[in-house]
Amino acid sequence: MAYKYLILFIMISQFLLFGLQIQAKVPAVVVFGDSSVDAGNNNYIPTVARSNFQPYGRDFTGGRATGRFSNGRIATDFISQALGLKPTIPAYLDPAYNISDFATGVTFASAGTGYDNATSDVLSVIPLWKELEYYKEYQKKLRDYQGAQQADQTIRESLHIISFGTNDFLENYYAFPSTRATQFTVTEYEDFLVGIAQNFVKNLYNLGARKISLGGLPPMGCMPLERTTNVIGQHYCVDRYNNVALEFNGKLKNLVMKLNAELPGIQLVFSNPYYAFLHIIRRPALYGFEVTALACCATGMFEMGYACARNNMFTCTNADKYVFWDAFHPTEKTNHIISNYVVKNVLAKLL
């Protein structure tokens, strides 16, 4: 195992230059997912799952809180920039943007959502099926804007990114054991979610998408919120959550191989952040980090969303020293490192 992490570190360290950029062979980046890739869609729906206020966004251009759950940019922003496209991907529901902006990148993601519709119900956010409906609406607008032939080519050549799953486990299955946990064992629930992921990829394929990245889970047992509540485990990472992430990721990887064999012309890749993220947490000094168990926002123990108050006296002054921005989400610096790794080692296969 030590050898495995050594090799991984060598691979990651080669690509830590923050100026990483690859000449894009994709005209746009189209994003589906949860808070890891939401650029502000939740600002425009009635939910408490929002981050359009300080200190969120304090390191974003202009110090603006956009609705991204970070002190600055998120992973998909950096991916877009690395592909030679724009440095930020706008939220589909943001009225400040239109189809001319979305033609080169758009996110339909909603913080708090998941593969499971029951997950989106917890915080009344946008469910997976609605993100797909927005995508169909987007395609119609794109055809009106570019013409049918050009739009079909844009859709075919665009990178489609899928990032769901963490909320299904931490905000649904384990948070409400009287519901899904009574219907499924955790292994059965993993299979249930994989089935939904499969149908979603097939829906995108049938709508013309060919370049698709299916994202895996991070080491979710190492999030500050989970470590804070792991009193018996002396606030170390929660192994059972990390093991579920590993098991689920293995099933997603198998799904990718299966669908690549079944769907003619598809270029489906598995973007797995788990080991790169875990290496940062275990060897923070190699990346210039100082704090891994606590987040920058407020006490860093449990706060996220509205609990991250603007004037909290405990909020850190330099987020670049922290792996996590709030108790659930990484800092801009962490997002940048992980995204660069994924671009170079996974997404490059689609270029």
N, C-alpha and C positions, 0 to 999 in steps of 0.2 A: 504493500500500500504506500509506503514511504517513497518508493521508486516512482510510483504512479504520480504522486503529488510533485515530485521533483521535476519530472518530465513536463507536467502541466505548467509548473511555474516557469520553466524555460520557454515554453510556447507562449505563455501570456506576456512575459517580460519583453518579448520581441516586439510586441504590438501595443505598448503602453504610450507611445507618442500620441499626444492629444491632437496632432495634426493629421492623423490617419485619414486618407481619402483615396477612394478607388473610382476610376472613371466609370460613371454609371452606364449600365446597359438596360436600365429600367426607367420608364418615363415617370413613374409615380410610386409612392409607398402608401398602401391602403391598410388600415389597422383596425383590428377587432380585439376587444378585451376588456380588462378591468382597470383598477386604479394605477397599475403599473404603466399603462399606456393611454390613460384618459388625459386629454389636454384641455378639458373644461366643459365637456358635454353636460356634466351634472349641474353646472351653473344654471341650466335652462330647464330643469325639471324639479318638481317639488320633492326634495329629499334633503336629509341632514348630511349626507355623504358628500361634502363639498370642501374645497380648499382655496376658494377665491378671496382670500384675505391674508394679511400679514400674520406671522412671518413667512408663510409660504410664498415662494417666488422672490424672496429678497435678493437672490443672486441671479435672477432672470434679468434679461435686458430691460433696463429702466426700473428694476426693483419691483416688477409688476407681478401680482398674484393672479395667475391665469386660470387656476383650477387644476393645475398639475400638482400631484402630491409629492412635492420636492421643493428644495430651496432654489432650484433652477430648472434646467432642462431634464427631460426623461429619456430613456433608452432609445425610443423610436425617433426622437429628434436627432440624436447623434448618428443613428443609422442612416437617416435621410441625408444628413450632411456628408457622411463618409461615402455615400454613393454619388456624391456630386450634385445632389439636389438641394433644396432649401434647408436652412438650419433648424427650422421648427415645423412641425406638422399640425395644422389647425384642427380644431374640433368641428365636427359637421354641424352641430346645432348653434354655433357661434354666428350671430347675424352680421358680425364684422367682416365675414368672408363669404365669397360666392364661388360659383363653379370654376371661374378662372383661377382661383387659388387652389381649389380642391383637385383640379386636373393634374397637379403634380404631387399631391399628397393630402390625405384626409384620415382622420380617426373617428370611428363610431363608438369607441370604447366608453365604458361607464364604470366609475369607481363603485365597488361593492357588488358587482355582478359576477356571474360564473356560468359554467356550462348548464347547471341545473336551474330551471326556472324558479325553484323554491329559494335559491340563493338570492336572486334579484329581489324577491319579495321581502326579504329581511329589512332592507333599507329603502324599499320602493324605488329601485333604480331601473335602468334600461336592461331588459332581458336579452338573451342571445338572439331569440327569434326577431326581436325588434331591431337589433343591430343589422340583421340580414335584410329586413325590410327597408331600412335606411339605405343600405347598399344598393338595392334594386332601384330605389328612387334616385340615388346618385348616378347610376348607370344611365337612366333616362335623361337626366340633366346633361351628362357628359356627351351623349349622342346628339342632343340638341345643340350643344356647344361646339363639338368637334366634327360632327357628321358621323353617320353610322359606321362607316368603314374605318375611319381613324380612331373612333372611340373603341371599337372592337379590338383594334390592335393595341391601344393603350391598356385595356383591361387584360389582354392576353400577356403582355410583356411586363406589367406592373408587378411589384413585389407585394404580396398579401401576407400580413403578419397576424398571427393568432396568439393571444396571451390570456389564458383563463386558467382557473383551477385552484389557486390558493384560497380564495374566499369560499369555495365549495366545501373545503375541509375545515378551515379555521373559523369561518363566520356562519357556517351552516351545520355540517355534520357533527363537529365536536362541540359547537356552541349551544346547540339545541338537541341534546341526546334523546329527547322524547319524540322526535319526528323522524328524520331520515335514518338515524341510528337504530330505530326500532324496525325499520323496513329492510335494511341492508347491513351485512357485516361490512367492515371497511374495505375488504377485498372486493366484495360485490358492488360497493359504491364506486370504487375505482373503475370496475368494468362498465357500470352504468354510465359514468362520465365519458369513458373512452368511446362508448357507443354513440353518445351525443357528438363527440368530437369528430367521429367518422362521418356522421351524417352532415355535419357542418362543412367539412372539407368537400364532400361530394356536392353539396349545394353550391359552393363557390365554383367548383369545377364545372358544374352544369350551367353556371352563369358566365362562363368564359375564362375564369382565372386559371392560370397554369403554373405560375411561380408562387409557391406558398410555403411559408415558414410556420411550423407548428411548435409553439413554445412549451418548454417543460417548466417544472416547478423549481423554485430556489430551495435552499435548506431552510424551510419555513419554521423549523423548531429553533432556529437561532435568531429569530426576530426578537427585538427587545421586549415586546409585550409577552411573548411566550417565556422568555427567560425570567422576567419579573415574577410571573405567576408560578414558576417552577421552584417553589420554596424548598420542597423536600429534596430536589436535585441540586440544591445549593446554587441555583440560578445559572446553571450551565444550560447549553442547548438541550432541547427536549428531543431525545433520541427517537421516540415513537413517531413524532411528526416528521422528522428527517427521513426515517425509514419508509414512511408512507410516500413521501415525495420521491424517493429513489424507486420504489416499487411502481408508482404511477408513471414515472418517467420511462421506466423500462417498457411499460405497456404502450406508451405513446410512440416510443421508438419502433416497436414492432408494428404498430399501426401504420407508421410512415412507410416501412418496407412493404407492407401488404398493399397499401393503396398505390404505391409506385408501380407495383406489378400489375395491378388491376386496371388503372385508369390511363389509357393511351395519351402520351404527350405531357402528362403532369410532371412537374419538377417540385416534389415535396421534400422538404428537409426538416430535420428535428433540431431545433435550437435549444440546447440544454445549458442553462446558466448554473446548474447546481455546483459542479466542481470548481468552476472559476470563482463563484461567490464564496464557497466554503474556504477556498484557499486564502481569499482576502481576509475572512474572519479569523482564520487560524494563524495567518502570517501578516498581520496588518502593517507592521513596520516596513515590510518590503514595498509597500505602496504609499507610504507616507501617512498612514492612519495611526491614531493613538487610542481611539475608543471604539470598541465593538459591541459591548454588552448593553450600553445605553445609547439613546438617540440624542441628537442635538437639541430638539425642541423640548422646552420646559424641563421637567426632571429627567426626561428621556426614558422613563420606566413604562409608561402606559399611554401617553398622550398621542393623539392623532386627530385630524379634523378640527372641530371647534375647541377641543381641549388644548390645542396649540395656540394659546392666546398671544396676541401681539406684544403685550408688555410683560410677559412672564420673565421674572428676574433670573431664572435659572437657564434660559435658552443660551446655548453656546454662541460665542462671537465668531468662530471660524469653523464652518461646517466641513471644510476639507480635511479636518482631523478626525471626522466621524464617518463610520461606514453607513450608519443609518441617520436619516433626517428626522423622522418621527418613529414611533414605536412599531411601525409596520412597513415603512418605505425607505429605500436607500437615498443617500445624498446624490446630488448632481455628479460629484466626482466618481462615486461608485457606479452610477448609471453609465458614465463615460467609459470606464475601464471594461465593464461587462459588455457593453455594446461593441466596442472595438474588437474584443475577443470574438464575439459572435460573427461580426462582419468578416473578419479575416479567416476564421476557421470553419464557418458554416455557410453564410450567405454568399461568399465568394463563388460557391459552386453554381449559383444561379446566374452569374454574370458572364 
